[in-house]
Amino acid sequence: MARHIDRIIDDLCNGSLTLEAACKALLQSSQADPAGTRFWNLSIEAALKQKRIAHAAGRALLDALEGYPSDRTVWIDSGMLDAAVSAAPAARIKDTERRVAALLQAVAGSDIPAAAARSEPPLTGPIEWYDSRAFTEPQADAPESIGPGSVLKGRYRLASHLGAGGIGQVFEAVDLASAGAERRVTVKIVAVNLRHQPDALTTLETAVRRTQHLSHPNIAAIHDIGRHGDSVFIVMEPLRGRWLSGLIREVRGQGMPYAAAWPIISGIASGLAHAHRHGVVHADLSPHAIFLCDDGTAKVMCFGLINALPNSNESLDVLDTQTLRAYTEAYAADPWAQLSRPHPADDLYPLGVIAYEMLTGTHPYQRHSMIVARQKNLTFAPIAGLNSRAKKLLERCLSFERADRPQNAERFLRKMQPGLLDRMLTAG
């Protein structure tokens, strides 16, 4: 690779590289070597944490690293939102959807005051990320850093970093308390700092206990939740394999055969259906929340945790996705619905997006959030090889309206039973 991520960030910071050129370099690198750029996001997040780069620049770089041009996603943060609302105080915007609409109108019409547009929103928020370097190498001079070699709560020794997954960083670990043979587990370090969010452990414990009973082959089993210093960690079953996000990146632009995609899609849907039958909604489903085991089994992890994280409804910080890695706009249905009770149909939208990406190699709405896609009245091309019934089902999943989607994953599975495939597929 012509440039390493650290060199790109350095050149961007010293002005020898424009943001556009930096994004182009990252885009080319991610497409040329998906495996080699897998953890580059950590360097970008570290630069954000150190305030070396602005929020907008960091998001553009992260979007480019995921393989998309930097102008494909409109990111929403509290600073822009407050500026948009204050620019039109007479509107007295109260409900969340109208606040977001006002922001988009302001962005599109350049109504945000120049001073607000030039200034960067503060990097502090309701959730604090740790320095990304702590996740890639142990820091001898920082006793609170967490990385390979760290022992959590005197019991779980982190062995290797598996990557960022949804609301935290994930590690393969060893349970030192197990008798006899070495017991492997998976540990997720949740993206909160208890020093600043002291109530987070209680709310996360409640969420974990509420979903711990979910026992299904396509749901990552949770064994325990604990505290290590100012960190919260969740102990899960051992996982060996890769993230679905990595597979989707590899097939970007070309897609994959239905026969290869369907076992993954149906596995995700089966896990969701089991959770929905037990009254549990994931509410943060994305390729970063799905792990593909070496035997091909899809494991959905961390149901409902996004709703347990501390957040500020007024500032809508929960939408600050690329900094928090907690709420992925390109997959999320009805972000404002997070302020009310999540519905199983909210999981069907990201399932539809994931299925579409796997089969076509492209995001149905060009990586835009649902809010932007709805405002722009975007549509997507039908998937080749599916008949009208299958196409209609995916159209329903990708609907902007909750009521138009399948109301739970079990209904989705019934429509896509293997016995129907011969009638639904024209290829193969």
C-alpha positions in Angstrom: 0.0 0.0 0.0 1.3 3.4 -0.9 0.3 5.0 2.4 -0.3 3.6 5.8 -3.2 4.8 7.9 -0.9 6.6 10.3 0.8 8.4 7.4 -2.5 9.4 5.9 -3.7 10.9 9.2 -0.4 12.7 9.8 -0.5 14.2 6.3 -4.1 15.2 6.8 -3.2 16.9 10.1 -0.2 18.8 8.7 -2.1 20.0 5.7 -0.1 18.1 3.0 -3.1 16.0 2.2 -6.7 17.2 1.7 -9.6 15.4 3.2 -10.8 14.4 -0.2 -7.5 12.9 -1.1 -7.3 11.1 2.3 -10.7 9.6 1.7 -9.7 8.5 -1.7 -6.6 6.9 -0.4 -8.5 5.0 2.3 -11.2 3.9 -0.3 -8.5 2.5 -2.6 -6.7 0.8 0.3 -9.9 -0.8 1.7 -10.8 -2.1 -1.8 -7.3 -3.4 -2.6 -6.7 -5.1 0.8 -9.8 -5.6 3.0 -8.0 -7.8 5.4 -5.0 -5.5 5.8 -7.1 -2.5 6.5 -9.4 -4.3 9.0 -8.2 -2.5 12.1 -7.5 0.9 10.5 -10.7 2.3 12.1 -8.9 2.1 15.5 -6.3 4.6 14.3 -9.0 7.0 13.1 -10.9 6.7 16.4 -7.7 7.3 18.3 -7.1 10.5 16.3 -10.7 11.6 17.1 -10.2 10.9 20.8 -6.9 12.9 20.7 -8.7 15.7 18.9 -6.2 15.6 16.1 -9.0 15.5 13.5 -12.5 17.0 13.6 -15.6 15.0 13.9 -16.7 15.5 10.3 -13.2 14.5 9.0 -13.2 11.4 11.2 -16.6 10.3 9.9 -15.6 10.9 6.3 -12.5 8.8 6.8 -14.4 6.0 8.5 -17.0 6.0 5.7 -14.3 5.8 3.1 -12.6 3.0 5.0 -15.8 1.0 4.8 -15.6 1.3 1.0 -18.0 4.1 0.3 -17.3 7.6 -1.1 -17.4 10.1 1.8 -20.4 12.0 0.5 -22.8 9.0 0.8 -23.8 9.5 4.4 -25.2 12.5 6.2 -24.0 12.3 9.8 -26.1 13.9 12.6 -24.5 15.2 15.8 -25.7 17.3 18.6 -23.8 20.4 17.6 -25.3 20.6 14.1 -28.7 19.7 15.5 -28.6 22.5 18.1 -27.4 25.0 15.4 -30.2 24.0 13.1 -32.8 24.3 15.7 -31.5 27.6 17.1 -31.4 29.0 13.6 -35.2 28.9 13.5 -36.4 29.3 17.1 -39.9 30.3 16.0 -40.5 26.8 14.8 -40.4 25.6 18.4 -39.5 22.1 17.3 -40.4 19.6 20.0 -40.7 16.1 18.6 -37.6 14.2 17.5 -38.6 13.5 13.9 -39.3 17.2 13.2 -36.0 18.2 14.8 -34.2 15.9 12.5 -36.1 17.1 9.5 -35.2 20.7 10.5 -31.6 19.7 10.6 -31.7 18.1 7.1 -33.4 21.1 5.7 -30.8 23.4 7.3 -28.0 21.3 5.9 -29.5 21.2 2.4 -30.3 24.9 2.4 -27.1 26.0 4.1 -29.3 27.7 6.8 -26.9 26.8 9.6 -25.1 30.0 10.7 -21.6 30.3 9.4 -20.0 30.3 12.8 -21.8 27.1 13.8 -20.9 25.5 10.5 -17.2 26.3 11.0 -17.0 25.2 14.6 -16.7 21.6 15.5 -19.1 20.1 18.1 -17.4 19.0 21.3 -15.9 15.5 21.4 -17.4 14.7 24.8 -20.7 13.0 25.0 -22.8 10.5 27.0 -20.5 7.6 26.0 -16.8 7.8 26.1 -14.5 5.7 23.9 -11.2 4.5 25.2 -8.0 5.3 23.4 -8.0 2.8 20.5 -4.3 2.0 21.1 -5.4 0.2 24.3 -7.2 -2.4 22.2 -4.3 -3.3 20.0 -1.4 -3.5 22.4 -1.0 -3.4 26.2 0.1 -0.1 27.6 2.6 -0.5 30.4 2.4 3.1 31.5 -1.4 3.1 31.6 -2.8 0.7 34.2 -6.4 1.2 33.1 -5.7 0.3 29.5 -7.2 -2.9 28.2 -5.7 -5.1 25.5 -4.3 -8.5 24.8 -2.7 -9.8 28.0 -5.0 -7.9 30.3 -6.8 -9.9 33.0 -10.3 -8.7 33.8 -11.6 -9.0 37.3 -8.7 -11.4 38.0 -10.4 -14.0 35.9 -10.6 -13.4 32.1 -7.3 -13.0 30.3 -7.6 -11.3 26.9 -5.8 -13.3 24.3 -6.5 -11.6 20.9 -8.5 -8.8 19.5 -11.4 -9.8 17.3 -12.4 -6.3 16.2 -15.1 -3.7 16.8 -18.6 -5.2 17.2 -21.6 -2.9 17.7 -21.3 -1.2 21.0 -17.8 -2.3 21.9 -14.5 -4.0 21.2 -14.5 -7.8 21.2 -11.7 -10.2 22.3 -11.0 -13.9 22.4 -10.2 -14.7 26.1 -9.4 -17.4 28.5 -11.4 -18.1 31.7 -8.7 -18.6 34.3 -11.2 -19.9 36.9 -12.1 -23.0 34.8 -10.8 -26.2 36.2 -9.0 -28.7 34.0 -8.9 -27.9 30.3 -8.5 -24.3 29.2 -11.9 -22.7 28.8 -12.1 -20.2 25.9 -14.7 -17.4 26.0 -15.4 -14.2 24.1 -15.3 -10.9 25.9 -16.9 -7.6 24.7 -15.6 -4.4 26.3 -18.6 -2.1 26.2 -18.1 1.5 25.0 -18.8 3.2 28.3 -16.6 4.7 31.0 -18.1 4.2 34.5 -16.1 7.1 35.8 -18.4 9.4 33.7 -21.4 7.1 33.5 -21.6 5.5 37.0 -25.2 4.2 36.4 -24.3 2.4 33.2 -23.3 -0.9 34.9 -26.7 -1.2 36.5 -28.7 -0.5 33.3 -26.5 -2.8 31.3 -26.7 -5.6 33.9 -30.5 -5.3 33.7 -30.5 -5.5 29.9 -28.2 -8.5 30.0 -30.2 -10.4 32.5 -33.3 -9.6 30.5 -31.8 -11.3 27.4 -29.5 -13.9 29.0 -32.3 -16.5 28.7 -32.2 -16.4 24.9 -30.8 -19.8 24.0 -30.5 -20.4 20.3 -27.8 -21.6 17.8 -27.9 -18.2 16.1 -27.6 -16.0 19.2 -24.3 -15.6 21.0 -24.9 -16.9 24.5 -24.0 -14.6 27.3 -22.4 -16.0 30.4 -21.7 -13.0 32.6 -21.3 -9.3 32.9 -18.8 -7.6 35.1 -16.7 -4.6 35.9 -13.0 -4.0 35.6 -11.9 -0.6 36.9 -14.0 1.9 34.9 -14.9 -0.7 32.2 -17.9 -2.9 31.7 -17.4 -6.2 30.0 -19.7 -9.0 28.8 -18.6 -12.6 28.7 -20.0 -14.7 25.9 -19.5 -18.1 24.4 -16.3 -18.7 22.5 -16.4 -17.5 18.9 -14.0 -18.3 16.1 -14.5 -16.8 12.7 -15.1 -13.3 11.3 -17.5 -10.4 11.3 -20.2 -10.3 8.7 -19.0 -6.7 7.9 -15.8 -8.2 6.6 -17.6 -10.6 4.2 -19.9 -7.8 3.0 -16.9 -5.6 2.3 -15.3 -8.4 0.3 -18.4 -8.9 -2.0 -19.0 -5.2 -2.4 -19.7 -4.3 -6.0 -20.5 -7.9 -7.0 -22.6 -9.6 -4.4 -22.7 -13.3 -3.7 -24.9 -16.2 -4.9 -28.2 -16.8 -3.2 -27.2 -20.3 -2.3 -24.2 -18.9 -0.3 -26.1 -15.9 1.2 -29.3 -17.7 2.2 -27.8 -19.8 5.1 -26.4 -16.6 6.7 -29.6 -14.6 6.1 -31.9 -17.4 7.4 -29.6 -17.8 10.4 -29.8 -14.2 11.4 -33.6 -14.3 10.9 -33.9 -17.5 13.0 -32.0 -15.8 15.9 -34.2 -12.7 15.6 -37.4 -14.8 15.4 -36.4 -16.6 18.6 -35.8 -13.3 20.4 -39.0 -11.7 19.0 -41.0 -14.7 20.3 -39.6 -13.9 23.8 -40.4 -10.2 23.5 -36.8 -9.1 22.8 -35.9 -6.6 20.0 -32.3 -6.2 19.0 -32.6 -2.5 18.1 -29.0 -2.2 16.8 -28.7 -4.9 14.2 -25.9 -4.4 11.6 -23.1 -6.4 10.1 -21.0 -5.3 13.1 -23.3 -7.1 15.4 -23.2 -10.5 13.6 -20.3 -12.9 13.8 -19.8 -15.7 11.3 -18.3 -18.8 12.9 -15.8 -21.0 11.1 -18.6 -23.5 10.4 -20.7 -20.9 8.8 -23.1 -20.3 11.6 -24.3 -16.7 12.0 -24.3 -15.5 15.6 -26.3 -12.3 16.5 -24.9 -10.7 19.7 -25.9 -8.2 22.3 -29.7 -7.9 22.0 -31.2 -4.7 23.3 -28.0 -3.2 24.8 -28.2 0.0 22.7 -31.3 1.0 24.7 -29.4 0.4 28.0 -26.6 2.8 27.2 -26.8 6.2 28.8 -27.8 8.8 26.2 -29.3 12.3 26.0 -32.6 12.3 24.1 -32.4 16.1 23.8 -29.0 16.0 22.0 -29.7 12.8 20.0 -26.2 11.7 20.8 -27.3 8.1 20.1 -27.1 9.0 16.4 -23.4 9.8 16.6 -22.7 6.4 15.1 -19.1 6.4 13.9 -17.7 7.9 17.1 -19.7 5.6 19.4 -19.8 2.6 17.1 -23.2 2.0 18.7 -25.9 3.0 16.3 -25.3 2.4 12.6 -27.4 4.8 10.6 -27.0 3.0 7.3 -28.9 0.0 8.9 -31.1 1.6 11.5 -34.9 1.8 11.2 -36.7 4.9 12.5 -33.9 6.4 14.7 -36.5 8.5 16.5 -38.3 5.3 17.5 -35.4 4.6 19.9 -36.9 7.2 22.1 -40.0 5.0 22.4 -40.4 1.3 22.7 -38.6 -0.7 19.9 -40.7 -2.9 17.8 -39.7 -6.3 16.2 -40.4 -4.7 12.7 -37.5 -2.4 13.5 -35.1 -5.4 13.2 -36.6 -6.3 9.8 -35.3 -3.2 8.1 -31.6 -3.9 8.9 -32.2 -7.5 8.0 -33.5 -6.4 4.6 -30.5 -4.1 4.1 -28.0 -6.9 5.0 -29.7 -9.3 2.7 -29.7 -6.8 -0.1 -26.0 -6.0 0.4 -25.0 -9.6 0.4 -27.0 -10.4 -2.7 -26.1 -7.3 -4.8 -22.9 -6.0 -3.3 -24.5 -2.6 -2.8 -26.4 -0.8 -0.1 -30.1 -0.4 -1.2 -30.0 3.4 -0.3 -26.4 4.2 -1.3 -25.3 4.1 2.4 -27.7 6.9 3.3 -29.6 6.7 6.6 -33.3 6.0 6.5 -34.0 9.7 7.3 -32.1 10.9 4.3 -33.3 8.1 2.0 -36.9 8.9 2.9 -36.4 12.7 2.4 -34.7 12.0 -1.0 -37.4 9.5 -1.9 -34.7 7.0 -2.9 -35.5 3.7 -4.4 -33.5 0.5 -5.1 -33.1 -1.8 -8.1 -34.7 -5.2 -7.8 -32.4 -8.1 -7.1 -31.8 -10.2 -10.1 -32.8 -13.9 -9.8 -35.8 -13.4 -7.5 -39.4 -13.6 -8.6 -42.1 -11.2 -7.7 -42.9 -12.8 -4.3 -39.4 -12.7 -3.0 -38.9 -9.1 -4.4 -42.0 -8.0 -2.7 -40.8 -9.4 0.6 -37.6 -7.6 0.5 -39.4 -4.4 -0.6 -41.5 -4.7 2.5 -38.4 -5.2 4.8 -36.8 -2.1 3.2 -39.9 0.0 3.7 -39.5 3.4 5.5 -42.8 2.7 7.3 -42.7 0.3 10.2 -46.3 -0.9 9.6 -45.4 -2.0 6.0 -42.6 -4.3 7.1 -43.1 -7.9 8.3 -44.0 -7.5 11.9 -41.5 -10.0 13.1 -38.7 -12.3 11.8 -40.8 -15.4 12.0 -43.1 -14.0 9.3 -40.1 -13.3 7.2 -38.9 -16.9 7.6 -42.3 -18.3 6.7 -42.2 -16.3 3.4 -38.7 -17.5 2.6 -39.0 -21.2 3.5 -36.6 -23.4 1.5 -39.7 -25.2 0.0 -40.6 -21.9 -1.7 -37.2 -21.2 -3.2 -37.7 -23.1 -6.4 -40.7 -21.0 -7.2 -39.1 -17.8 -6.0 -35.8 -18.2 -7.8 -35.4 -18.1 -11.5 -31.6 -18.6 -11.5 -29.6 -21.7 -10.6 
